[in-house]
Structures are given as structure tokens and as C-alpha cells.
Amino acid sequence: MIKTLLAALSAAIVLIGSNGFTPQTPPEQPDYLAELAEHPEYLDGTDFLCPTGPEKLTPAPAGYKPFYLSHYGRHGARYAWQSDIYKLIHYTLKDADKEDNLTELGKDYRKRFESLYPDVKYRVGDLSRKGFRQQEALAERMYKNFPRIFTDDASVRVWTSTSTRCVMTMSAFCLGLKAQNPRLDIFENFGKVFLPAILPLDGSNPFRKDDYKETPVPFDETWEQYIARTIDYKPILARLFLDPDKAVESDRQWNFVSYLYFFAAGMASLDTDLVFTDIFTPEERVALWKIDNFQFYWYAWKTHLGYMPILDDIVAKADERIVSGEKGADLRFGHDYTILPLMMILDLDGMGREARNADEIHGIIRLQQVPMGANVHFVFYRNKAGDILFKVLHNGKEATLPLYTEKWPYYSWDSFKEHFGK
């Protein structure tokens, strides 16, 4: 009798475990050094190009069909984000050459740089040709993944940051969708009035609110201290200049080295075969990546709750579509410093965890997760009974949220709103 009861109890436990809700935990993050060794392209950091190829997706539960998609994306591949990056390198190398202060590698580096400089010096911040094609390809992938959403009766509404590269990104993405279905109804929006859903903390946002809760990092190590213990950048300068101190003032040397790093990484965004990473050792490139990763997390974490208006807009517009039954998509285009806080708020794949010290950052946030063209999709499904499920894609891959579900990667929309207090 006791054995029978124990067997029945065990069966019940198994049944509950198989049919009940199971907690979603973020995927285990690989060792970042091993990951960088396997994918050296990740060392380009936020200049890494978001892949546009197909990803294997989990079929929806029986009876559920996609009807709506909400999107936030970073602009596509671009030229350098600061004019100083091009100008400072150009004039520093030019002056050093006049003073016979270039090494043989420095002379070769300058020759390569000058062959590119005329094409880039007036293109600061512009979307590149690669970036335009990339956005067309991302739009094509979106369409092919969810053709039921983008039928002739669908409505696609689009909003963008007021920066030129984001406007061009919006244009390229919409052209990519139109190429798949020329009859799509697409309306592109531009203006400061839309900034709460795109750039909530931007100084030009007329509705900016500064009463959000700040979340300072819990450790005292500064960026300067982290640089000092992570890299000796003097040898990098010595590879270019016979007398580095003569070429670059001591208090500006780190700034110059960081520009060399960003410039080299930016080649991935341009139609060129030129390479500028040969002035760094593999260990130095990793160190520069780590320093940039530190800075990115440090700034984003402190203010990430100030970007809650983006999530507010995602929820409001999704609820409007659910109530109206209107098919289609709402698309938003912004920047790396806005999409990363959104990922932190969502705790997407564990990206909302707090780093207790600087060395924990790389297991939570890694710059290649916020590449050129980074994107987050909320994809909504409905069954005949009107029940709503959704899933989140991060750069095309199914992602986890800090919610319970019995149908991962699909989550209850009501549970999501309850969790986030919406």
C-alpha cells in the first residue's frame, strides 16, 4: 500500500514538472575569452555587424498564429561616430611624418590611412553602403520569418531618432520590406514629438523626464583605474612613432589609442579590404574590448530605468493592436545607448543583472550583443479563443525573459505586463 502511494506521488510530481510552469533562466554565458578567440570579429565591439542570415525558430504552439510585431533596432553600419577620430589620426600622423618621427610600420599605416581618408573625412556618422544593405537584409529576414504578419491588409508604422543615420536606416529597412511585398501599407514618422519612444533621455526630447530611479554601479573602481590595470598602451604608440611623447602629448595618449581602436573596428562597416588592427597584439585588442565594454556597461546601467518610456510605448501600441485586431508592425530605430538599457530593463538573456565588480561585467553584457543593426522583436500570436502569446527575438535569436512559461520561447502577454507593472 505504501509503495503504491509513493509510486502515485512520484507520478504526480513528474506530471506537475512536465506540465506546470518552469522558471526561465538565462542561457549560460560562455567564457568571454574563449568566445573572443573563436570569434575575433567580436573584438570590433559595437562596430561588429549584426548577422542577417536565417536563424532556426521554434514553431508556435498549436492553434497560435502570428499577427503583430513590435521592434526596436539600432541604426545600421556607419562611418565613425566622431569627426575627431578621422581628423586626429590624420593630423597626428601627418605631423609625425614631417618630423621624421614615424616607424616603418607607422609609415605603412599612414599610407593605408591616407588612401582611405578622402572618402571618409566628410562622412562622420553617416550610414554606410554596407549599413543600407544590412538593413534591407534584416527587413527581408523579418518578412520571411513572419509573412503572415506582413500581408496586404497589414499596417506598418515606423518611428526614428532624428539623427541622419537613423533616418536612412528607417528608409533602408522599409525599402527592404517593400521589396518583399510592394503592397504593404508603410507610414514613416519623424520628429521630436516621437522621441519618448525612441530617445527618452535625449536633451531635445520635449517630454523628457528625469525623475527615474538611478541605479549606480555597486563598485568604486573608475574607468581610469580599470584602464590602468587592464592595458599598457605605450607599446602601441611605440609601434607607430619613434618618439611617442613627441607625437602625442602624454595626457592625450589614451584618447589617441582609443581612437585607433575604434577606427580599426570601423572598417567592418565600410566597403574596403584595408586592415588597421596590425598595430595591436591579440592581447591588446582583448584589453581594448574589455575597457570599452566596461565603459558601455558603466554608463548604461546607471540610467537604464530612464529608458522605461520605450517599454511603455511597446506595451501601449501592442495593446492597441490586440484590441483592434489590426495586423502589422510598429518599428522603432535608435542607437546602441538606447537599445542596451531596454535589454537591461527586460533582463533579456540575463542582461539585467547587476555586476558586483568590473570583472563580472563581461559575463553579463558583451559589446557584440549590441552590434550595428542590433534589434529586439516582440512577436505576438493569437489563437481562435483570443489568447495572446508572444516571444522576443534578440538579433534574430529567441531570447529568455525573467518569467515563468510552459511554452518557451513563448510567454503570456498578461504575465509579462503583470511582471513589469504595466
HUKA-V728134 format. One record per helix or strand of 2 or more residues. SS is the DSSP state (alpha for helix, beta for strand). FROM is the first residue (numbers start at 1). TO is the last residue. Records with the same first field share a line. If there is no record, write none. Layout:
SS=FROM-TO / FROM-TO
//
This chain:
alpha=2-19 / 32-38 / 40-47 / 83-98 / 104-120 / 129-145 / 164-180 / 192-197 / 223-230 / 234-240 / 244-247 / 250-269 / 277-279 / 282-324 / 336-346 / 348-350 / 358-363 / 367-370 / 413-419
beta=22-23 / 65-74 / 155-160 / 185-190 / 328-334 / 375-382 / 388-394 / 397-398 / 404-405 / 410-412
//
